[in-house]
Amino acid sequence: MSCAACIARVESSLRKLSSVEAASVNLATERARVTYDPSALSDVEIIDAIERSGHKAHNGANLAASNRVESGKHERIRLMSHGYAPEQKAIVSRLRRVEGQLRGLQGMVEDDRYCIDILTQISAVSTALDGVALKILESHVEHCITGALASGDPEEADEKRRELFEAIHRFNRAH
C-alpha cells in the first residue's frame, strides 16, 4: 500500500460493512485495525471487503493472537500488501543479481578494463533494472489501478490514472 487513496479505499470498503464500528489503516505498517461485532461479521467478510478494494489481506494463524475482546467487540489487525507482494521474492532476487552486476562493473573500472566492455555491462545493468521496473509497474496496474477503477470513485480513478502517467513519464524520461 503506497498512497493515501489506497488507504481511503480500504477504510471505506471496511466501513461499509454493517457491523464495523471503526476501521483505520496505517500506511507505515500496512495494517488495518477493524473494530466489529464478531457475532454479526466473519473474518472472511472482512477479508473480502479488503480484497474488493483492490488489496490483499493476509490471514495467518498469528492474527488470532491479536484479537482483543472488549464489551463483545473484537479488534483485529490485518496485514496489507503491495501489488507486487506475490512476486516479491523473485523481484528481490533480480535486484540482488543487479547488485552483483554493479559490483562487477565497479571492479571492471577499478581494473581499468576496456571502455566498450564497461559500456556493455552498463547496458546489461540498465536492461535488468528496466525489467524489474516493468514488473512492478505491471503489478501496480493489476493491483492499484484495477482497485481504483473497481471502487467506482471517479476522483480516485482519475488520481490513479494521473499517478500512472507520471510514473511512465518519469520512467521514459530516464531513458
N, C-alpha and C positions, 0 to 999 in steps of 0.2 A: 504494500500500500504506500503510495508515494505522494498523494496530493489531498488537499482539503476536500475536493469534490468527491474523491473516493470515500473519505471518512463520512461525509454528509450522506452519501448514497447508502452506506451500510447502516448508519444510525437511523435514517429514515425508514429503511426496509424493516429494521427491527422494531421500531416504534409503531409500525402499522399492525403488528401482531396484537390481538385483542387483550391478552393478559400481561403484556410487557408494561411495567411501571416506569422503567428508566433504561436507557441504553446510551453508552458512550464508548467512543473508540479513541485509543491513544495512538497517535501516529508514530511516536518514537518506539514503542514496544510492540506495535502492531497487534494489539489485543482489544477485544471488545468486552465490556462489562455490561451484563444484562441482568436487571432485577425483574423477576417474573414469578408468577404463581405456577409451581410445577404440577398442580392438580389440573390446570387448565391448558398447559402448554408443554409439549415434549421437546427434548433435545433435538430431535430430528426436524421439528418445525423451525427451531431457531437456526439450525444449520442450513435448512432450505432457504430461509429468508436471507441469510448472508450470501448464499450462492446465487440466489436470484438477483442480488445486487451486483453480481459480476465478480465476486471474490470467493476464495476457498476458505473453508473453516476446517481446522484440524480438531478432531475429537478423539484424543488419546486417553488411555486409562488414567493418566496422571491428572486429568482435569477433574475427575470425581473428587479428588482431594481438595480442590479449590472451592468446593461447594460450601456455602455458609448459609445456615437456616436462621432466619430472623423473623419471628412472627408469621411463620408459614410461607415466607417468601424466600426464594433462592437467588443467589447471586453467583453467576458463573463467569469464568473468563475463557474466551475462545481465542485461539491463535489465528491470526490472519496471515495471508501470504501475498507475495508479488505474483504477477502473471507468469514469471519465468521459474517459479518455485519447483515445478515438476522436473525441470531440466537444469536445476542449479548445480548439481554435481558435474554434469557434462560441461557447463559453462566455466566453472572453476577450473576444471581440468584443462580446457582450452586456454584459459588465461595463464595457467602455470606453464604450458608449452610456450606461449608467447614470452613469458618472463624468461624462460630458458633461452629462447632465440635472442632476446635483448642482451642477456649476459654474454652469449656467443658473439654478438655484434660488437659489444664493448671490447671483448678480447681481440677481435679482428682489428679494431682500431689501435688498441694498445700494441699489437704485434706488427703494426704498420703494413697491413695486407693491402692488396691491390684494390684500387678505388672501385672498379666495376664489381668485384666480388662483394664489397661492402654495400654498394647500391642494390645489388641483387638481394642481399639479406634484408636490407631495409624494406624493399618491396614485399618480401615474404612476410615480414612482421606486420606491415600495413594490411596486407590481404587477410592475415589471420585475425587481426583486430576488427576489420570490416565484417568478417564472418560472425564474430561474437556480437557486434553491434546489430547486425541484421537479425540474428536470432532473438535478441532481447526486444528489438522493435516489433518483430512478428508476434512475440508473446504479449507485448503491450497492446497491439491491435486486437488480438484474440481475447484478451482479458479485460483491460481497462476501457478500451474504445467500445467493445461489444457491450460491456456492462453499462456504460453511459447511454448508449443507444437503447438498450433494453429498459432502462429506468423510465423512459417516457418523458424525461425532463429536457425540454429543448435547450435551456440555458446550459445544462451540464453537457449535453451532446455537443453544443457549439464550443464550449470551453475545451473539451477533449479534442475536437477537430482542430482548433487553433493550436493546442499543445502539440498535436501530432505533426502539423505542418511546420511549426517552429523547430521541432526536433529533426525533421527531414531536412529542413533548410540548413540547420547547423551541421548536420552530417554531410550534406552535399557541399557546403562551403569549405569544409575541411579537406576536400579532395580536389 
